Structure formats: C-alpha cells, structure tokens
C-alpha cells in the first residue's frame, strides 16, 4: 500500500519487497510515487511476483467534519431512511446495482449503516458505511440508473455523514481519481480531499474464476 498525505507519503509492504521498496521508492517524492511510470513499475512487479494479484487505485480519499458539513439538502417527494444491518436483506438482493454502497455478504462483512432514498416504495439511491476501523468508516454510494442527475447521491451521502458525525465516527469518502462526478458529490456535501492511496490485492475476477 502507498498513501500520500500532502507533503509526505507512506509505503507499506511485506518483507519480500522491503529492500526493493527502499531502493526503488524510498527517495521518491509523493508526486513521483503516483506517476504513470512508478505505478507501471509497481504493477509489473506485483504481476510477476504475485500472479492473481492486482494494483488498485489510485483512490482519492475525502474527510468531513461537523463544521464543514453542508446545509441539509432536500428533494420533494423523497424519503431518506437510515437502515441497520438487520434491514439489509432486500438491499443485498439488489447488490448488483449497489456494489459501491454494500460489500459482499458473509462473515467478514463490515457494512454497518445505510442511508437509502425512496420515492413511495421505490429505491432510488443508497449510501453505505463500512467499518474500516472502530472510529473510521468508509462511505460508498450508488444511484440507480433511472434516478441519476437529480441530486440523490448528495442527499443520501449527507444523511449518512451527518449520522456518523453525530455518533462520533469519522466518515471518509473514496473515489477513483478519474471519477470527477463522484468527487463533486463529496465536495457538495462538505468533504475535502485528504489523501491519495493505492494498494495491491487479490484480483477479484481471478478469485471468482478459481472459485467456480
């Protein structure tokens, strides 16, 4: 994993790669670590040393605080419900449409809270919070295709963020650096860019194929 926090950066790796990381990455500035050339070099090493793994990102991470949170938005005819895990069953049944808001069901699932927008009984959008650490939860958002460009993403992210801040939990919002639309949602709600990150993980497509 590589994370850059403004003027500094952190590189974390296993013993297998530690010496290489020191020599190849230790003297680089944060802008160089996230350059195309460096990302390509790291990706090639992962592909060679760890078949079935991939380099993911770079992701831009945003933070929000009570004093930066925007004014509560509203949309006529829309109801926002805050749902606990016991109420997630119907949402998991539609996970193909909600893959950013919800994780995979199972023993390692960290989904803790969802803000869902409905018109009458029809689900339009959902923002989910996963417990990445005890007081640091990640927010993901999905708006159903027919309901986009109506401000629903900002609406549910605002409600989820406000609840987490009220409960003393730091929410963070994550998006790929190329996803300008998602970044705009974060800024509208009151988030600011805090760090950039990329990490190596098992390739989900390879894992799914192996499982079959």
C-alpha positions in Angstrom: 0.0 0.0 0.0 1.1 3.5 -0.8 -0.5 6.6 0.7 0.3 10.3 0.3 -0.8 12.9 2.8 0.2 16.2 1.2 3.9 16.7 1.8 4.6 13.1 3.0 4.0 9.5 1.9 3.9 6.1 3.4 4.9 2.8 1.7 3.9 -0.4 3.4 4.9 -3.9 2.1 5.9 -7.4 3.2 9.4 -8.4 4.0 9.7 -9.9 0.5 9.5 -6.4 -1.1 11.0 -4.3 1.7 14.6 -4.0 0.3 13.3 -3.3 -3.2 10.8 -0.7 -1.9 13.6 1.1 0.0 15.9 1.2 -3.0 13.3 1.9 -5.8 10.8 4.1 -3.9 12.5 5.4 -0.8 13.9 8.6 -2.4 10.8 9.5 -4.5 8.5 12.4 -3.8 4.8 11.7 -3.4 4.1 13.1 -6.9 6.6 10.6 -8.3 5.2 7.7 -6.4 1.9 8.3 -8.1 3.3 8.9 -11.6 2.5 6.7 -14.5 6.0 5.3 -14.7 6.1 4.4 -11.0 2.6 2.8 -11.0 3.6 0.8 -14.1 6.8 -0.5 -12.4 5.0 -1.5 -9.2 2.1 -3.1 -11.2 4.6 -5.2 -13.2 6.4 -6.3 -10.1 3.2 -7.4 -8.5 2.1 -9.3 -11.7 5.5 -11.1 -11.8 5.9 -11.8 -8.1 2.2 -12.5 -7.2 0.2 -13.9 -10.1 -3.5 -13.4 -9.4 -3.0 -10.0 -7.6 -3.6 -6.6 -9.0 -2.7 -3.0 -8.1 -5.9 -1.0 -7.4 -6.3 2.8 -7.5 -5.1 5.5 -7.2 -8.1 6.4 -4.9 -8.7 9.9 -3.7 -9.9 9.8 -0.1 -12.0 12.6 1.4 -12.8 13.6 5.0 -15.7 15.6 6.5 -16.2 17.3 9.9 -19.2 18.8 11.6 -18.0 22.4 10.8 -17.6 21.6 7.1 -20.8 19.7 6.6 -23.1 21.5 4.2 -26.7 22.5 5.0 -29.1 19.6 4.9 -30.4 19.1 1.3 -34.0 18.2 0.5 -35.8 16.8 -2.5 -39.6 16.9 -2.9 -41.3 13.6 -2.6 -38.1 11.7 -1.5 -37.9 9.9 1.8 -34.5 9.0 3.3 -34.3 6.0 5.6 -31.4 5.1 7.8 -31.1 1.3 7.9 -29.3 -1.0 10.3 -27.8 -4.4 9.3 -30.9 -6.3 10.3 -32.7 -4.4 7.5 -30.2 -5.0 4.7 -31.7 -8.2 3.3 -33.6 -6.5 0.5 -30.6 -4.3 -0.4 -28.3 -7.4 -0.7 -30.8 -8.9 -3.1 -30.0 -6.0 -5.3 -26.3 -5.9 -4.7 -25.5 -5.9 -8.5 -26.9 -2.4 -8.5 -25.4 -1.4 -5.1 -21.9 -2.7 -5.3 -20.3 0.5 -4.1 -22.7 1.1 -1.2 -22.6 -2.5 0.1 -19.9 -5.2 0.5 -20.2 -8.9 -0.1 -22.4 -10.6 2.5 -20.6 -13.0 4.7 -18.6 -13.4 8.0 -16.1 -10.6 7.0 -18.8 -8.1 6.0 -18.3 -4.7 7.6 -21.4 -2.9 6.4 -22.9 -1.0 9.4 -25.3 1.6 8.2 -27.2 2.6 5.0 -29.0 5.8 4.0 -31.5 4.9 1.3 -33.6 7.2 -0.7 -37.1 6.2 -1.7 -40.0 7.6 -3.7 -43.0 5.9 -2.4 -41.7 2.3 -2.0 -39.2 2.5 -4.9 -35.5 2.5 -4.1 -33.6 5.3 -5.9 -30.2 5.6 -4.3 -28.2 4.2 -1.3 -25.1 5.3 0.6 -23.5 2.7 2.8 -20.9 2.9 5.6 -18.4 0.1 6.3 -16.4 -0.1 9.5 -12.8 0.0 8.2 -11.7 0.9 11.8 -13.6 1.4 15.0 -14.0 5.2 14.5 -13.2 5.5 10.8 -16.0 4.3 8.4 -15.9 4.4 4.7 -18.8 5.7 2.6 -19.8 4.3 -0.7 -22.7 5.4 -3.0 -24.8 4.1 -5.7 -27.7 5.8 -7.6 -29.9 3.5 -9.7 -29.6 4.2 -13.4 -33.0 5.8 -14.0 -32.6 8.1 -11.0 -29.3 9.8 -11.7 -28.7 13.5 -12.1 -31.3 14.5 -9.6 -29.1 15.2 -6.5 -29.9 11.9 -4.9 -26.3 10.9 -4.3 -25.6 14.1 -2.3 -28.8 13.7 -0.4 -28.1 10.2 0.9 -24.4 10.8 1.5 -25.3 13.9 3.5 -27.7 12.0 5.8 -25.2 9.1 6.3 -22.4 11.6 7.0 -24.5 13.6 9.5 -25.4 10.4 11.4 -21.8 9.2 11.6 -20.5 12.6 12.8 -23.3 12.7 15.4 -22.2 9.3 16.7 -18.6 10.3 17.0 -17.4 8.4 13.9 -15.1 9.9 11.3 -16.6 9.3 7.8 -14.3 9.1 4.8 -15.4 9.1 1.2 -13.4 7.3 -1.5 -13.3 7.5 -5.3 -11.0 6.8 -8.2 -9.1 9.9 -9.2 -10.8 9.9 -12.6 -14.3 9.9 -11.2 -15.0 13.6 -11.2 -18.7 13.2 -10.8 -18.3 11.3 -7.5 -15.7 13.8 -6.3 -18.3 16.6 -7.0 -20.7 14.8 -4.7 -18.1 14.7 -1.9 -17.4 18.4 -2.2 -21.1 19.4 -2.3 -21.7 17.5 1.0 -18.7 19.2 2.7 -15.8 16.7 2.3 -12.3 17.8 1.4 -9.5 15.8 -0.3 -7.3 14.4 2.5 -5.0 11.7 1.0 -4.4 9.5 -2.1 -3.9 5.8 -1.9 -3.3 2.6 -4.0 -2.9 -0.9 -2.8 -2.2 -4.5 -4.1 -5.0 -7.0 -3.5 -6.1 -10.4 -5.0 -7.8 -9.9 -8.3 -11.5 -10.4 -7.7 -12.0 -11.7 -11.3 -9.3 -14.3 -10.9 -10.7 -15.3 -7.4 -14.2 -15.7 -8.8 -13.0 -17.8 -11.7 -11.0 -20.0 -9.4 -14.0 -20.5 -7.1 -16.1 -21.6 -10.0 
